[in-house]
Amino acid sequence: MNNRIFCFLFVQALCLASAWAEIRLPAVFTDHMVLQRNSEVTLWGWGTPSEHIAIVPGWLDGDTIKTQVSNMGKWSARVRTTEAGGPYIIRINGTSEVTLSDVMLGEVWLCSGQSNMEWKADYGINNGDEEVRNADFPNLRIFHLPQIGASTPQENCLAQWVRCSPETMRKTSALGYFFGRNISEELDVPVGIIVAAWGGTPAEVWTPKESIMSDPVLSDYFYGSTPWWPIEAGALFNSMIHPVMPYEIAGCIWYQGEANHTRADSYARLMQRMISSWRVGFNKEFPFYLVQIAPFTYNSTDNGPARLREQQAMLPKIMHKVKMITVSDLVDDIKDIHPRDKKGAGLRLSRLALDDVYGKFVGDYESPVFKTAHFKDNHIVISFEGIKKGLVIRGERIEGLKIAGDDRVWKVASATVKGNELIVSARDLKSPAFISYCFDDDSVGNLFSVEGVPVVAFGINF
Protein backbone atom coordinates (compact mmCIF):
# COMPACT_ATOMS: atom_id res chain seq x y z
CA MET A 1 0.00 0.00 0.00
CA ASN A 2 1.52 3.33 -1.02
CA ASN A 3 1.70 6.26 1.40
CA ARG A 4 -1.01 8.25 -0.40
CA ILE A 5 -3.61 5.48 -0.03
CA PHE A 6 -2.57 4.86 3.57
CA CYS A 7 -2.99 8.53 4.48
CA PHE A 8 -6.36 8.69 2.79
CA LEU A 9 -7.64 5.64 4.70
CA PHE A 10 -6.19 6.96 7.96
CA VAL A 11 -7.97 10.30 7.56
CA GLN A 12 -11.22 8.52 6.70
CA ALA A 13 -10.93 6.36 9.79
CA LEU A 14 -10.34 9.42 11.97
CA CYS A 15 -13.38 11.13 10.50
CA LEU A 16 -15.51 8.05 11.05
CA ALA A 17 -14.34 7.71 14.65
CA SER A 18 -15.01 11.39 15.26
CA ALA A 19 -18.52 11.13 13.83
CA TRP A 20 -19.22 8.03 15.90
CA ALA A 21 -18.11 9.80 19.06
CA GLU A 22 -20.52 12.68 18.56
CA ILE A 23 -23.65 12.95 20.66
CA ARG A 24 -26.61 12.39 18.37
CA LEU A 25 -30.28 13.18 18.91
CA PRO A 26 -33.40 11.91 17.16
CA ALA A 27 -35.11 14.35 14.83
CA VAL A 28 -37.85 15.11 17.36
CA PHE A 29 -35.27 17.09 19.36
CA THR A 30 -34.38 20.16 17.30
CA ASP A 31 -34.42 23.91 17.59
CA HIS A 32 -37.94 25.39 17.98
CA MET A 33 -39.37 22.33 19.72
CA VAL A 34 -41.99 22.39 22.47
CA LEU A 35 -41.59 20.26 25.59
CA GLN A 36 -44.50 19.41 27.83
CA ARG A 37 -44.67 21.88 30.70
CA ASN A 38 -44.87 20.95 34.41
CA SER A 39 -43.77 17.42 33.71
CA GLU A 40 -40.85 15.02 33.56
CA VAL A 41 -39.87 14.63 29.94
CA THR A 42 -37.55 12.03 28.47
CA LEU A 43 -34.59 13.15 26.37
CA TRP A 44 -32.72 10.43 24.51
CA GLY A 45 -30.13 9.83 21.83
CA TRP A 46 -26.95 8.00 20.90
CA GLY A 47 -23.27 8.25 21.70
CA THR A 48 -20.14 6.27 22.48
CA PRO A 49 -20.72 3.37 24.91
CA SER A 50 -19.90 4.36 28.52
CA GLU A 51 -19.69 8.06 27.58
CA HIS A 52 -20.94 10.41 30.30
CA ILE A 53 -23.62 12.86 29.23
CA ALA A 54 -24.48 16.14 30.97
CA ILE A 55 -27.74 17.95 30.14
CA VAL A 56 -28.18 21.61 31.10
CA PRO A 57 -31.77 22.85 30.53
CA GLY A 58 -32.06 26.62 30.44
CA TRP A 59 -35.16 26.73 32.66
CA LEU A 60 -33.46 24.96 35.61
CA ASP A 61 -31.04 27.76 36.54
CA GLY A 62 -27.86 25.87 35.77
CA ASP A 63 -28.91 22.49 37.16
CA THR A 64 -27.26 19.59 35.37
CA ILE A 65 -28.83 16.20 34.68
CA LYS A 66 -26.32 13.41 34.19
CA THR A 67 -26.59 10.08 32.44
CA GLN A 68 -24.37 7.57 30.65
CA VAL A 69 -24.42 5.93 27.24
CA SER A 70 -25.24 2.23 27.46
CA ASN A 71 -23.16 -0.53 25.91
CA MET A 72 -25.69 -0.46 23.06
CA GLY A 73 -24.74 3.15 22.28
CA LYS A 74 -28.00 4.70 23.56
CA TRP A 75 -28.72 7.11 26.39
CA SER A 76 -31.79 8.66 27.97
CA ALA A 77 -32.57 10.96 30.86
CA ARG A 78 -35.61 12.33 32.65
CA VAL A 79 -35.70 16.11 32.85
CA ARG A 80 -38.10 18.16 34.95
CA THR A 81 -39.92 20.97 33.19
CA THR A 82 -41.52 24.02 34.75
CA GLU A 83 -44.30 26.44 33.86
CA ALA A 84 -44.91 27.41 30.26
CA GLY A 85 -42.40 29.79 28.79
CA GLY A 86 -39.30 30.26 26.72
CA PRO A 87 -37.38 30.50 24.54
CA TYR A 88 -34.76 28.39 26.31
CA ILE A 89 -31.48 26.73 25.37
CA ILE A 90 -30.62 23.11 26.17
CA ARG A 91 -26.94 22.11 26.18
CA ILE A 92 -26.04 18.43 26.00
CA ASN A 93 -22.36 17.72 26.67
CA GLY A 94 -20.17 14.66 26.36
CA THR A 95 -17.18 14.15 24.11
CA SER A 96 -19.01 16.67 21.93
CA GLU A 97 -21.73 19.25 22.56
CA VAL A 98 -25.18 19.70 21.10
CA THR A 99 -27.10 22.94 21.64
CA LEU A 100 -30.85 23.22 21.12
CA SER A 101 -32.16 26.78 20.79
CA ASP A 102 -35.58 28.44 20.89
CA VAL A 103 -37.02 25.63 23.01
CA MET A 104 -40.45 26.34 24.47
CA LEU A 105 -42.30 24.79 27.40
CA GLY A 106 -46.01 24.35 26.78
CA GLU A 107 -48.54 21.77 25.63
CA VAL A 108 -47.77 19.01 23.13
CA TRP A 109 -50.45 17.12 21.16
CA LEU A 110 -50.20 14.28 18.69
CA CYS A 111 -52.44 14.69 15.60
CA SER A 112 -52.94 11.50 13.62
CA GLY A 113 -55.23 9.67 11.21
CA GLN A 114 -55.94 9.56 7.50
CA SER A 115 -56.83 12.21 4.93
CA ASN A 116 -59.17 14.36 7.01
CA MET A 117 -56.37 14.82 9.52
CA GLU A 118 -53.76 15.19 6.79
CA TRP A 119 -55.86 17.74 4.83
CA LYS A 120 -53.89 20.93 4.28
CA ALA A 121 -54.92 24.47 3.49
CA ASP A 122 -53.41 23.99 0.03
CA TYR A 123 -55.89 21.17 -0.62
CA GLY A 124 -58.83 23.53 -0.10
CA ILE A 125 -60.43 24.54 3.20
CA ASN A 126 -63.08 27.13 3.97
CA ASN A 127 -61.60 30.65 3.76
CA GLY A 128 -58.25 29.05 3.00
CA ASP A 129 -56.41 32.09 1.63
CA GLU A 130 -57.42 34.25 4.58
CA GLU A 131 -56.53 31.54 7.11
CA VAL A 132 -53.09 31.12 5.55
CA ARG A 133 -52.42 34.87 5.63
CA ASN A 134 -53.34 34.96 9.33
CA ALA A 135 -51.19 31.96 10.28
CA ASP A 136 -48.21 33.95 11.54
CA PHE A 137 -48.33 32.31 14.96
CA PRO A 138 -44.83 31.66 16.36
CA ASN A 139 -46.20 30.38 19.67
CA LEU A 140 -47.41 27.31 17.76
CA ARG A 141 -44.72 24.84 16.67
CA ILE A 142 -45.15 21.99 14.17
CA PHE A 143 -43.38 18.66 13.82
CA HIS A 144 -44.73 17.02 10.65
CA LEU A 145 -43.59 13.45 9.99
CA PRO A 146 -43.06 12.45 6.36
CA GLN A 147 -45.21 9.76 4.78
CA ILE A 148 -42.87 6.79 4.90
CA GLY A 149 -43.74 3.22 5.86
CA ALA A 150 -41.47 0.58 7.40
CA SER A 151 -41.64 -3.13 8.16
CA THR A 152 -39.83 -2.76 11.50
CA PRO A 153 -39.95 -0.09 14.25
CA GLN A 154 -37.75 2.89 13.38
CA GLU A 155 -35.64 4.87 15.84
CA ASN A 156 -35.66 8.09 13.84
CA CYS A 157 -37.45 10.03 11.11
CA LEU A 158 -36.83 12.82 8.61
CA ALA A 159 -38.49 15.85 10.18
CA GLN A 160 -37.82 18.92 12.28
CA TRP A 161 -39.71 21.37 14.45
CA VAL A 162 -40.73 24.61 12.74
CA ARG A 163 -42.49 27.76 13.87
CA CYS A 164 -45.98 28.26 12.53
CA SER A 165 -46.00 30.76 9.68
CA PRO A 166 -48.19 31.12 6.60
CA GLU A 167 -45.68 28.98 4.69
CA THR A 168 -45.42 26.18 7.26
CA MET A 169 -49.14 26.21 8.11
CA ARG A 170 -50.18 25.59 4.51
CA LYS A 171 -48.04 22.44 4.43
CA THR A 172 -49.43 20.71 7.49
CA SER A 173 -52.71 19.47 8.96
CA ALA A 174 -55.30 22.25 8.89
CA LEU A 175 -57.29 20.51 11.62
CA GLY A 176 -54.16 20.15 13.75
CA TYR A 177 -53.31 23.80 13.18
CA PHE A 178 -56.72 25.11 14.26
CA PHE A 179 -56.78 22.78 17.25
CA GLY A 180 -53.30 23.81 18.39
CA ARG A 181 -53.86 27.50 17.77
CA ASN A 182 -57.08 27.50 19.79
CA ILE A 183 -55.41 25.70 22.70
CA SER A 184 -52.53 28.17 22.64
CA GLU A 185 -54.76 31.25 22.49
CA GLU A 186 -57.10 30.10 25.24
CA LEU A 187 -54.35 29.01 27.64
CA ASP A 188 -51.80 31.64 26.56
CA VAL A 189 -49.05 29.01 26.35
CA PRO A 190 -46.84 27.64 23.57
CA VAL A 191 -48.26 24.57 21.83
CA GLY A 192 -46.51 21.92 19.79
CA ILE A 193 -48.35 19.63 17.38
CA ILE A 194 -46.80 16.40 16.16
CA VAL A 195 -48.56 15.55 12.89
CA ALA A 196 -48.53 11.92 11.73
CA ALA A 197 -51.23 11.43 9.09
CA TRP A 198 -51.63 9.67 5.74
CA GLY A 199 -54.76 9.68 3.58
CA GLY A 200 -56.46 6.41 2.74
CA THR A 201 -54.78 4.38 5.45
CA PRO A 202 -56.69 1.84 7.58
CA ALA A 203 -56.15 1.82 11.34
CA GLU A 204 -54.30 -1.50 11.14
CA VAL A 205 -51.22 0.18 9.67
CA TRP A 206 -51.11 2.53 12.68
CA THR A 207 -51.20 -0.40 15.11
CA PRO A 208 -48.18 -2.55 16.04
CA LYS A 209 -48.15 -5.68 13.92
CA GLU A 210 -47.91 -7.99 16.93
CA SER A 211 -51.10 -6.44 18.35
CA ILE A 212 -52.92 -7.30 15.12
CA MET A 213 -51.50 -10.77 14.61
CA SER A 214 -52.06 -11.87 18.20
CA ASP A 215 -55.80 -11.18 17.94
CA PRO A 216 -57.91 -13.98 16.36
CA VAL A 217 -60.34 -11.48 14.83
CA LEU A 218 -57.99 -8.72 13.73
CA SER A 219 -55.32 -11.03 12.30
CA ASP A 220 -57.59 -11.61 9.29
CA TYR A 221 -57.15 -7.99 8.26
CA PHE A 222 -55.92 -8.18 4.65
CA TYR A 223 -56.82 -5.09 2.61
CA GLY A 224 -55.21 -5.88 -0.73
CA SER A 225 -52.36 -4.06 -2.39
CA THR A 226 -52.38 -0.37 -3.30
CA PRO A 227 -49.73 1.82 -4.95
CA TRP A 228 -50.69 4.87 -2.88
CA TRP A 229 -50.13 3.90 0.75
CA PRO A 230 -48.87 0.97 2.86
CA ILE A 231 -51.32 -1.76 3.85
CA GLU A 232 -49.03 -3.93 5.97
CA ALA A 233 -50.09 -4.05 9.62
CA GLY A 234 -47.87 -1.78 11.71
CA ALA A 235 -46.20 -0.11 8.72
CA LEU A 236 -47.00 3.46 9.81
CA PHE A 237 -46.79 2.78 13.51
CA ASN A 238 -43.20 1.70 12.82
CA SER A 239 -42.18 4.81 10.89
CA MET A 240 -44.56 7.62 11.93
CA ILE A 241 -45.39 6.90 15.59
CA HIS A 242 -42.57 4.79 17.06
CA PRO A 243 -39.81 7.34 16.18
CA VAL A 244 -41.34 9.91 18.55
CA MET A 245 -41.93 7.54 21.46
CA PRO A 246 -41.68 8.33 24.36
CA TYR A 247 -41.78 12.10 23.70
CA GLU A 248 -44.00 13.56 26.41
CA ILE A 249 -47.44 14.54 25.06
CA ALA A 250 -50.56 15.98 26.64
CA GLY A 251 -52.88 13.91 24.45
CA CYS A 252 -53.88 12.83 20.95
CA ILE A 253 -56.52 13.85 18.42
CA TRP A 254 -57.49 11.26 15.80
CA TYR A 255 -59.52 11.53 12.59
CA GLN A 256 -59.70 8.19 10.80
CA GLY A 257 -62.18 5.46 9.97
CA GLU A 258 -63.26 6.02 6.39
CA ALA A 259 -60.81 3.36 5.20
CA ASN A 260 -62.19 0.84 7.70
CA HIS A 261 -65.88 1.06 6.83
CA THR A 262 -65.81 -2.25 4.93
CA ARG A 263 -64.70 -3.99 8.15
CA ALA A 264 -66.73 -1.89 10.54
CA ASP A 265 -67.71 -4.46 13.14
CA SER A 266 -64.16 -4.95 14.46
CA TYR A 267 -63.23 -1.27 14.57
CA ALA A 268 -63.72 -0.71 18.31
CA ARG A 269 -61.71 -3.86 19.02
CA LEU A 270 -58.96 -2.61 16.72
CA MET A 271 -58.89 0.86 18.24
CA GLN A 272 -58.63 -0.59 21.74
CA ARG A 273 -55.48 -2.37 20.62
CA MET A 274 -54.06 0.69 18.87
CA ILE A 275 -54.75 3.18 21.66
CA SER A 276 -53.44 0.81 24.33
CA SER A 277 -50.22 0.20 22.40
CA TRP A 278 -49.66 3.93 21.91
CA ARG A 279 -50.19 4.56 25.60
CA VAL A 280 -47.60 1.92 26.43
CA GLY A 281 -45.13 3.48 23.98
CA PHE A 282 -45.60 6.99 25.35
CA ASN A 283 -45.58 5.72 28.96
CA LYS A 284 -48.81 7.56 29.66
CA GLU A 285 -52.57 7.02 29.66
CA PHE A 286 -53.06 10.20 27.67
CA PRO A 287 -56.48 11.53 26.59
CA PHE A 288 -57.48 10.29 23.14
CA TYR A 289 -60.09 12.32 21.24
CA LEU A 290 -61.53 11.03 17.98
CA VAL A 291 -63.66 12.62 15.29
CA GLN A 292 -66.60 10.49 14.17
CA ILE A 293 -66.50 10.06 10.39
CA ALA A 294 -68.76 12.51 8.58
CA PRO A 295 -71.70 11.75 6.29
CA PHE A 296 -70.55 10.83 2.77
CA THR A 297 -72.13 8.99 -0.14
CA TYR A 298 -70.15 5.76 0.10
CA ASN A 299 -72.80 3.81 -1.83
CA SER A 300 -72.28 0.96 0.63
CA THR A 301 -74.30 -2.23 0.38
CA ASP A 302 -73.93 -3.29 4.02
CA ASN A 303 -74.41 0.00 5.89
CA GLY A 304 -70.75 -0.19 6.89
CA PRO A 305 -70.22 3.56 7.43
CA ALA A 306 -73.14 3.73 9.88
CA ARG A 307 -71.91 0.66 11.73
CA LEU A 308 -68.41 2.13 11.90
CA ARG A 309 -69.80 5.34 13.44
CA GLU A 310 -71.59 3.12 15.94
CA GLN A 311 -68.27 1.44 16.78
CA GLN A 312 -66.62 4.84 17.21
CA ALA A 313 -69.39 5.93 19.58
CA MET A 314 -68.73 2.79 21.65
CA LEU A 315 -65.12 3.68 22.39
CA PRO A 316 -65.78 6.36 25.06
CA LYS A 317 -67.94 3.81 26.89
CA ILE A 318 -65.31 1.07 26.96
CA MET A 319 -62.02 2.98 27.27
CA HIS A 320 -60.82 5.41 29.91
CA LYS A 321 -59.99 8.96 28.76
CA VAL A 322 -61.37 8.37 25.26
CA LYS A 323 -63.95 10.85 23.95
CA MET A 324 -65.54 11.66 20.60
CA ILE A 325 -66.88 14.67 18.75
CA THR A 326 -69.39 14.68 15.91
CA VAL A 327 -69.03 16.91 12.83
CA SER A 328 -72.10 16.01 10.76
CA ASP A 329 -73.23 19.65 10.89
CA LEU A 330 -69.94 20.79 9.34
CA VAL A 331 -70.53 18.97 6.04
CA ASP A 332 -71.29 21.14 3.00
CA ASP A 333 -71.29 18.39 0.39
CA ILE A 334 -72.08 14.71 1.08
CA LYS A 335 -70.36 13.86 -2.21
CA ASP A 336 -67.05 15.06 -0.76
CA ILE A 337 -65.42 12.76 1.78
CA HIS A 338 -63.34 15.71 3.03
CA PRO A 339 -65.48 18.30 4.86
CA ARG A 340 -63.80 21.65 4.25
CA ASP A 341 -64.72 23.25 7.58
CA LYS A 342 -61.53 22.20 9.34
CA LYS A 343 -61.68 25.28 11.54
CA GLY A 344 -65.03 24.23 12.97
CA ALA A 345 -63.77 20.71 13.66
CA GLY A 346 -60.57 22.01 15.23
CA LEU A 347 -62.54 24.41 17.42
CA ARG A 348 -64.83 21.61 18.65
CA LEU A 349 -61.88 19.36 19.46
CA SER A 350 -60.10 22.17 21.27
CA ARG A 351 -63.19 22.91 23.34
CA LEU A 352 -63.26 19.27 24.39
CA ALA A 353 -59.58 19.33 25.36
CA LEU A 354 -59.82 22.67 27.14
CA ASP A 355 -62.73 21.47 29.26
CA ASP A 356 -61.61 17.88 29.83
CA VAL A 357 -57.84 18.33 30.32
CA TYR A 358 -57.43 21.93 31.41
CA GLY A 359 -60.70 22.60 33.23
CA LYS A 360 -61.54 25.62 31.11
CA PHE A 361 -64.99 25.66 29.51
CA VAL A 362 -65.04 27.98 26.50
CA GLY A 363 -67.94 26.60 24.48
CA ASP A 364 -70.13 23.56 23.88
CA TYR A 365 -68.76 20.53 22.08
CA GLU A 366 -70.58 17.49 23.48
CA SER A 367 -73.10 15.71 21.26
CA PRO A 368 -76.19 14.11 22.80
CA VAL A 369 -75.86 10.31 22.60
CA PHE A 370 -78.71 7.77 22.61
CA LYS A 371 -79.37 6.38 26.09
CA THR A 372 -82.72 4.55 26.34
CA ALA A 373 -86.01 4.00 24.51
CA HIS A 374 -89.38 2.84 25.84
CA PHE A 375 -93.00 2.65 24.68
CA LYS A 376 -95.67 5.00 25.99
CA ASP A 377 -99.15 5.61 24.51
CA ASN A 378 -98.35 4.68 20.89
CA HIS A 379 -95.10 6.57 21.08
CA ILE A 380 -91.46 5.70 21.57
CA VAL A 381 -89.77 7.92 24.11
CA ILE A 382 -86.03 8.26 23.48
CA SER A 383 -83.69 9.77 26.07
CA PHE A 384 -80.10 10.91 25.60
CA GLU A 385 -76.90 11.39 27.52
CA GLY A 386 -74.89 14.60 27.30
CA ILE A 387 -77.80 17.04 27.35
CA LYS A 388 -77.78 20.22 29.41
CA LYS A 389 -80.71 22.36 28.31
CA GLY A 390 -82.68 20.13 25.97
CA LEU A 391 -83.09 19.22 22.31
CA VAL A 392 -84.19 21.18 19.29
CA ILE A 393 -85.23 20.23 15.76
CA ARG A 394 -83.86 22.68 13.21
CA GLY A 395 -86.64 22.86 10.65
CA GLU A 396 -90.30 22.00 10.36
CA ARG A 397 -89.81 18.25 10.85
CA ILE A 398 -87.05 15.88 11.88
CA GLU A 399 -84.86 14.50 9.08
CA GLY A 400 -83.22 11.08 8.95
CA LEU A 401 -85.55 9.34 11.42
CA LYS A 402 -86.92 5.92 10.38
CA ILE A 403 -88.92 3.18 12.05
CA ALA A 404 -89.67 -0.45 11.16
CA GLY A 405 -91.52 -3.47 12.43
CA ASP A 406 -90.46 -7.11 12.49
CA ASP A 407 -90.74 -7.17 8.70
CA ARG A 408 -87.86 -4.67 8.50
CA VAL A 409 -89.82 -2.46 6.14
CA TRP A 410 -88.56 1.01 7.00
CA LYS A 411 -90.84 4.01 7.08
CA VAL A 412 -90.09 7.69 7.58
CA ALA A 413 -90.95 8.58 11.16
CA SER A 414 -92.22 11.78 12.71
CA ALA A 415 -91.22 13.08 16.12
CA THR A 416 -91.45 15.99 18.48
CA VAL A 417 -89.13 17.22 21.20
CA LYS A 418 -90.13 17.38 24.83
CA GLY A 419 -87.30 18.75 26.95
CA ASN A 420 -84.49 16.22 26.89
CA GLU A 421 -86.53 13.55 25.11
CA LEU A 422 -87.49 12.75 21.54
CA ILE A 423 -91.09 11.54 21.22
CA VAL A 424 -91.45 9.32 18.12
CA SER A 425 -94.88 8.44 16.77
CA ALA A 426 -95.48 4.68 16.43
CA ARG A 427 -99.16 4.78 15.50
CA ASP A 428 -98.60 3.32 12.02
CA LEU A 429 -96.93 0.16 13.37
CA LYS A 430 -98.52 -2.53 15.50
CA SER A 431 -95.22 -3.74 16.88
CA PRO A 432 -92.26 -1.41 16.27
CA ALA A 433 -89.00 -3.36 16.34
CA PHE A 434 -86.37 -0.98 14.95
CA ILE A 435 -85.72 2.73 14.97
CA SER A 436 -82.82 4.68 13.51
CA TYR A 437 -81.60 8.25 13.18
CA CYS A 438 -79.21 9.04 10.30
CA PHE A 439 -78.02 5.44 10.49
CA ASP A 440 -76.81 5.23 6.91
CA ASP A 441 -74.04 6.50 4.66
CA ASP A 442 -74.84 10.16 4.28
CA SER A 443 -77.89 11.44 6.17
CA VAL A 444 -76.97 14.70 7.88
CA GLY A 445 -79.86 15.15 10.29
CA ASN A 446 -81.24 18.21 12.03
CA LEU A 447 -81.59 17.19 15.68
CA PHE A 448 -79.35 19.25 17.96
CA SER A 449 -78.77 20.13 21.55
CA VAL A 450 -80.09 23.57 22.47
CA GLU A 451 -76.43 24.63 22.57
CA GLY A 452 -76.09 23.77 18.87
CA VAL A 453 -74.19 20.45 18.81
CA PRO A 454 -75.62 17.66 16.59
CA VAL A 455 -77.06 14.46 18.06
CA VAL A 456 -74.98 11.34 17.34
CA ALA A 457 -76.58 9.01 14.78
CA PHE A 458 -77.98 5.74 16.16
CA GLY A 459 -79.76 2.54 15.22
CA ILE A 460 -81.52 0.39 17.83
CA ASN A 461 -83.50 -2.84 18.06
CA PHE A 462 -86.31 -3.24 20.60
N, C-alpha and C positions, 0 to 999 in steps of 0.2 A: 504494500500500500504506500503510495507516494505521500509526501508531506502535505500537499494541498488537499487531498481527499481526507487525510487524517484530521487536519485542522477543521475542515468543513463539518465532519461528523462530530468532532469534539464540541464545536460551537452549537450544533443542533442539540446535542445531548444536554448541554448547559441550559439552553433555552427551554427544553422540555422539562428539565428538573425544576427550573424556576417557575414555570407555569403550573406545575403540579403542586408546588409549595404554596401557591397563592390561596388565600381564603376565597372561597366561591360561594355565592348565594343563589338560590333559585330566583326565577324571574319575578315572582310575586313580591320580592323585596327590592324595590328600586326607589329612586327619587320620586317624590310626589305621592307616596303611598299614604293610606290611612290605616292606623292601627286602632283596634277597639279600645275605647276609653274605659277607665275604672275597671280594669281587668288584669289578668295575667296572660300575656300573649306568648306564643312560642316563636322564637327565631331559630332558624336552622340553616345548615349549609354543609360544605365539604372543605376538607383541608388535609394536611399531612397527618397520618396516624400519630397519636400521642401529643400533637401540637396543642399548646395552651392558648385558649381564646379569651380575650377580654372585651366585653361589650359595655360601651359608655353611652347610655341614652340621655339626650339633652334635657329631658324633663325631670331627671332624678338628681339634679344638682351635683354632678360629678361622681355619683355612685357607680361602681363597676360591678358587672355580673361576670363571673368567670365560669368557664367550662373547658372541656378537653375533647379533642377529636378522637373518635373511637378507632379501633384497629381496622374498621371497615372504611375509614376515611370520612365519616360523617360526624357532625356535631349538632347539638341543639341546646337551647337554654330557655328558661321561663323568665320573662321580664315583666315587672309590674308597670302598669300604665296608670295615669292620673286623670284628672278632669280633662274635658275637651279643650283643645288648643293647638298651638303651633304657629309658625313652622318650627320644627326641631331638627337637630342633626343627630344621627346615630353613628358612632365610630366603633368599628369592629377590628380589633388588633390581634395579630399573631405574628407569624414570620413576615406577614404583609399586612396592609391596612386597607379596609374598605370604609368609605364614608357615604352615608345616605343623607341626602339633603331634602329640605322642604317636606318633612314628615309631619303629618297631622294626626292628632288623636281625636277620634269621633266615633261614628257608628258605621259598621261595615255590614253590607247585605249581599248575599248571593242571589243572582237573578238568572234563572235557568228555564229551559223548556225547548219548544220547537218554534215554528215561524212567527207566531204571535208574540213571543218574547223576543225573538231575533229582530223583528220588524223595525226598520230604521226610518228616520225622517226622509231620507232619500228615496225610500220605496213608496212614499205617499202616506201622509197622515193629515188629519184635519188641521188647517191653518199651518201647514208645514213650514212655509217660508218665514212666517212671522216667528214661529217657535224657534227656528234655527237662529234667526237674528238675535233673539233674546237669550240665547244659551251661553252667554258669557258669565259663567258661574264657577269661579275658581275654588269655592268651598266644597264643590262636588268633584270627586276624583273617580276615574274609570279605569278598570283593569279588564280588558276585553280579550278573552282567549280565542285563538284562531281555530277554525273548523278543521281539525285533524283527528282522525281516529287511530287507535292502537290496539293491538291484540293482547298487550300486557300492561300493567300499571306503570305509568311514566312518572319520573321524579321531577321533571321540569317541563316548561312550555315556552313558546315564543311569543311573549307579550311584555308589556310594561305599563306602569301606572302613568296616566296623563291627567292634566287638569281639564275640567270641562270648559270647552269653548265652542263657538259655532261650528268649527271644523271638526272637533272630536265628537261633539254631540251627534252630528249627522251620520256618523259612522258606527254608532252603537245602538243598543236597544232603546227605542223611544219610550217604551213602558218603564224600563229600568231607570231611565233619565228622569221621567216625571215623578216616579216613586221616590227616588233619591233626593231630588230637588225639594219635594214637598216635606220630606222628613227633615232635611237640613234647615229649611226656612222656618218650620214650626218649632224646632228645638234649638235653633241658632247654634248648630254645631257642624263641624265638617262631616261629610258622609262619603264613604267609598262604596262603589258598586262593583262587584265581580261578575261579569257577564259571561255566561257559558250557555250558548243557545245555538241550535241548528235546526232549520226548517225541515219538516217532513219526517223527523226521527221519532220512532216509537220509544216508549219509556224503558223497554228492555235494554236498549243500548246505553242508557244512563245508569243502569243497575249493575253491580259487580256480577261477573259471569257465574261465579260460584253460587251466588244467591239465587240465580235463575235455575241453574242446573240441579241444585239440590232440592228443588220444589217439584213434586210430581205433576202439578198442574202447569206451572210456568215453564217447565223444561221443554214442553212441546210448543215453542214460541215461534217457529220459523216464519219469516215474513217474505222470503223470496229475495232475489238479488235486485239491486238498483244501482245505476251509475251515478246517482246524485248524492247519496249519503250512506254511511255504514249501516249494516243491519245485524252485525254480529253482536250478541249479548255482551255488554260491558265495554264495547269499543269506545264510547265517549266518556263513560266513567273513567276509563283508564287514562285518557289524554286530556280531558277538559274539566274533570273534577278532582281526581287523585293528585295532580300536580300542585294544587293549592291546599291540600290537607296537611297539617291541621291549623291553617291560618284562622285566627279567632274571628268569628262572625257573630253578628247579633241575631241573624235569622236568614230565611230564604223565601223568595217569592218564585212561584212556579206557574207557567202557562203552557200546558201540554195536554194532549189527549186526543186530538183530531186523528192522529195516526194510529190510535189504538181502537177506534170505534168498531172495527170488524172483529175484535176480540174483547168486547166490552165486559163480559161477565167476570173476567179475572182481573180487572183493572185495580180494584181496591186491594186485592191480595198482592198484586205486583207493587203498588205504591207503598204498601206497608214494608215490603222488603227493601225498596229503594230508599225510603226515608230513614229507616232504621240503620241501613248501612252507611248512609251519609252522616248520621249522627254519631256513629262509632268512629268514622274517619276524622270528624272534626272535634271529637272528644266532648260533645255537648248536645244536650237535648234541646236544640234550638227551635224556635217557632217556625212553622212551615205553613205558608199561606198560598193556596192555589186559586186559580181563576177557573171557574167552570166554563167548559167550551161553549161558545156562542151559537145561536141558531144559524144554520147554513143548509142549503139544499144539497144534501149528500146523495139524494135519490137511493137511500138504503132500502133493502128488501127485508131486513130483520129488525128494524127500529134500533139498530146499534147505537147511534148517537144519543138517543134518549136514555138507553140503558147505561151508557157510559157516564152521562150526567148524573144518573142515579147512583152509580158507583162512586163518583166524586163526592156527592153529597153524603155518602156513608162515612167517608174518611174522618171528618171531625167527630163523629160519634164513636169511632173505634180506636182513635189514636190521640194521645195527649199532645197538646200544643199544636194541633193541626186545625186550621180554619179555612173557610172558602168564601169567596165573593162571587156574585153573579153579575154578568154584564149584558144580559139580553136586551136591556133598554138602550145600550150603546151601539146597536147594530143599525146601520143605515141601509144595507143591501144584503139580503139573505142569499144572494148569488155570489157573494164575496166572502171567502172563508177568513179574511183578515179584516175585522172591524177597524176602521181608521181612527176611531176616537181613543187613541192610546192615552191621551191626557186624562180623560174621564176614568179609565181603568186604573191608571197610576194613582190618581187622587183617591179612589175608593180603597185600593190596597194600602195606601199610606195612612188613611184614616183608621183602618183596621190595626195597623202596626202601632200607630200613635196611641190608640186607646188601649190595646191589649198589652203592649210591651212597655210603653212609657207613661201610661196612666194619664194621657192628655186627650180628652175628647174634643175634636174639632169639627165633627160633622158625622152624619149617619152613613153607615156602610152595610149594616147587617140586613140580609134578606130574610123575610119570613119563610119558615120551612114547615112543611106538613107535619102535623103531630098526631091527630086522631080524627076519626069519622064515625058518626053514629046516626041511626034513623030516628026521625021525629016528625010525626004528622005528615007523611008523604014527602018529606024532605030529608036530605042528607046534610047534617051539620058538620062542617069541617073546621077544626081548630088548628092553630099554628103556633110554633115556637118563634121567638125572636121578634115579638111585636110589642111596641111601647104604647102607641096611641090608637091603633086600629088599622083597618084596611080601607082601601079605596079602589073603585073601578074607574079607570080613566076612559071615559066614553059612555055611550048609551047602554051598552050591554057588554058582558064579559066575553073575551075572545079566547079561543083555544081550549075551552072546557067541553069535554065529551063524557057520555055515560053509556053503559051497555048492560044488558042482562046476561043470563047464562049462555045465550046464543052468540055472544060476542059481536052482535050487530051494533055498531057505534052510532050514537045520535048526538047532535049538537045539544048541549045542555044550557039552561038558563040559571042564573043565580043572582042573589042579592047579598049585600054586606050588612052584617049586624055587629057593630063593634069590632071585636077581634075574630069573628067567625064568618065563614062563607056559607050561605044557606042555598043549597042546590035543590032545584025542583026535581022530584022523582015521580011525578004523577003519571007520566006516560009509560012507566015500566012497572010491571007487577012485582018483579023481584030483581032490583038492581044488583049487579055483581061486580061491576068495574066502573071506575071513574078516573079520569085523567085530566091534567091541565098542562098544555103545551108539551105533552109527552110524545114528541115526534122529532123529525129532523130540524124543522125550521120555523115552528110557530113562535112568535115573539111574545104574545100575551100582553094584557093591560091591567093586571092585578098588582097593586103596589101597597106598601106600607104607607101610612099617612105622611111619613117623612120623605117618601119618594124613592124607595129602594124596591126593585121588582121581587115578586114572590118566586121562589125556586120551583121549577117545573116538577110535577110528580105524577105517578101512576100507581093506583092501589087496587087491590082485590078485596072484596068483603068476605 
